[in-house]
Each structure stands twice: as structure tokens, then as C-alpha cells.
Amino acid sequence: MRTAARHCAALAAILPLFAADIGRAQTITVSPGGPVRTLTAAIRLAPRHGRIVITPGVYAEPTLVVDRPVEIIGEGWPVLDGKGARQIMTVTADSVTIRGLYFRHVGTSFTEDWAAVRFQTVRGCVIEGNRFDDAFFGIYLAKVNDCVVRRNILRSGRGREMNSGNGIHLWNSSGITISDNRISGHRDGIYFEFVHNSVISRNVSQGNLRYGLHFMYSDDCQYIKNTFRNNGSGVAVMFTHRVEMTGNRFEENWGGAAYGLLLKEIGDSKLEHNVFYRNTTGLMADGANRIKAINNDFIDNGWAVKLEASTQDGTFTGNNFIGNTFDVSSNNSESTNTFARNYWDNYRGYDLNRDGFGDVPFRPVRLFSMVVAQNGPSIILLRSNFVRLLDSAESIIPAFTPEALADHEPAMTRIR
């Protein structure tokens, strides 16, 4: 018994050493002066589910192909440099993690979508805590499922759409989480096409050339607490169903064709607790049916909401309209969209029964907005006495503004 006990004690002492040797064998270190000096060699040597650690330095190699499940970790921000001539990394294996790397100078191609990192037909990938500078496309996911993109910083400054790609680009993918990224200077900050059941949260997409977020044919996705600021045209949602956008900010998107959010040819979308602040147009709805807009703030926009005739059966409830030049604009006098219990800072009615809602309906469509829709240069008359007289006459005897677009119970005080 004593001999057996001694053997067990000796084995217990030796096992941690074996475990340490195994751990060291599964970790490959890349360094400019070490035995493994390139990431290409490290990938070739790495076992499945092994770890590659890259130390500080600049690594300019031919396009890297990660063809096995590994974890690639940077220490001290090692630089992977494409020299403006190539895609930097292609991932073709499941369960690859990339963290702590600095990608820069991806080449421009007019025949291929070169990216800093491209994941192709994989699942279970994670790319987090990386930096990207001067990338054509930053992070590109094609035919990818159940992957995570988070806490990355992507910056580009190419200046023109024709030689710029998208910051985070997804195509034909599902189950993707994109969170806490910072994207600027790209063509589109985030781009979705044929993407389903994905969540985009707490990202900041600003100063991009075209859209802060652009997605098409991407059903059943959620966009939560993102900020889209000072982009060329704001956010565009097209040909999509059952999209939920909650707690986002659409800010400072100015220009002749700019808007905070465009909804085009979509169905059954939900907008809740979003802020539309200082946009040429806060919300533009064209062929967007059954919108539910609840508890949003429309503040200091040119047009808060534009509803095209093709948009039907939407409901706007509990929203605040404050400081907008035009609260609602429509080119259809027979709209089936309804407004109820919203707060309008231009409302001058009264509340005799003190239930918190006005006793006189509010008509948010100004007659002058209809004039501007037909003759854009007339906007120069906005502050004139003629327009004040026009507004007063229409409020007393409404004859031209849509009867259907009236809030019959406007809130007397700001909501929330």
C-alpha cells in the first residue's frame, strides 16, 4: 500500500510537467529574430486548435491562408502589412480566432473584393480587438455562420467611393454578432446582403462615404444601441422583412440626398427608442409597410418623417417631434398610416379634461412642406411672413393637408 501511494504521489508530481510541455508544444511564437519568423511558417507548423502568438514587428508576407482551426494572438500590436498590393489574410477553416493584430495597407482591386481578413465558407470564427488602417475592405464574411466580430477599430481615408470598400462586409451569412466596433472612412461602414438572424449592437459608424449601415435582403436581424453619425447618406434598409432597430442614434447626416434612416421596400419593421438628431431627413419611408415606430425622438431635423405614397399601414405612437423644420411630409392625401399620442412642440391646443392629451387634433403636415415637395427652391421662403400666413390659414381651415395624417390625441408634454 505504501509503495502504491508513493507511485501515485510521484505521478501527481509529474503530470503538471507533461501538461506544461503539451501546452508549450501547442503554442508557436512568431518573432522577427526567433526560430519562427513568419506567420506563414507558423500556420504550417501549428496543430489543430493550437495557438500562434505574434510578437511586435512588421510582417509583410504574401496573402496568408489559415486552413486549420487555430488561435492567432498579437502581443504589442504586431503589424500585418499588405503593402497596398494584396489581400492580407484568408480564413478557410472553422473555429479560428484572431485577436490583437494591426492590419494595414490592403491593396485595391476592381475585379476582386480584397480585404484585410476574409472568412470564406466557415463557422464559429471570432475576430476581436484588432485594428485596421487603409483597408480596401476591412473584415469580409462570405457564407459564414455563427461568428463574432467585436471591439475592432477600422479606419480608412481613401476619399472616393470608387476605390473604397466596406468596413465590415457580410454576404450570405447567418447567426452573426457584430458589437462594439468603431468604423470610419469606408464606403459603407457595415454592409449586409442576404444575412439572416444576426445582431448588430453598440457599434459607432461615422464619417463613411456612403452609408453608416447598408443592408439588403436580410430578414430577421436586430440593430441595438448603435450610433450612425455624419455619414454620406445615413442608414439604408432595403428589400427586407422583420427588422428591429432599438435604441440607435442617427445623427448629423446632412446633404441633398441624405437621411438618418431610409426604409425602402420592407415589411413589418419595428423602430423603438431611437434618436434622429440633426439629419436632412430623419426617417424616409418608401414602400415600407406596417412600420411600428414607438417612443422615438425626432429632434432638429429638416424633415423628421417623409412618408411616400407607397408606405401604408404604419403606426407612430409615443414619439417626440421637437425643433424640426417639417415634422411630417407626405405625397399622398389618402394615407393609411396613423399617428397617435405623439408629442409635437408646434401643437397649440388645449387639454380641458386634463388627461395629458390635447382635445384638438394636430395636423403635422404643413402646407408649405407640400409646396416645397413640388418646388424645391421655394424653401428659400421658409422664414418669410408669407409662409407664416399660409400656416395660420391652413391651421384654421385645413383644406389641402392630408386629413388622414392627423394625431387626434397629441401629448401635451414631452414623452419620457
Order of alpha helices (4+ residues) and beta strands (2+ residues): alpha-beta-alpha-beta-beta-beta-beta-beta-beta-beta-beta-beta-beta-beta-beta-beta-beta-beta-beta-beta-beta-beta-beta-beta-beta-beta-beta-beta-beta-beta-beta-beta-beta-beta-beta-beta-beta-beta-beta-beta-beta-alpha-alpha
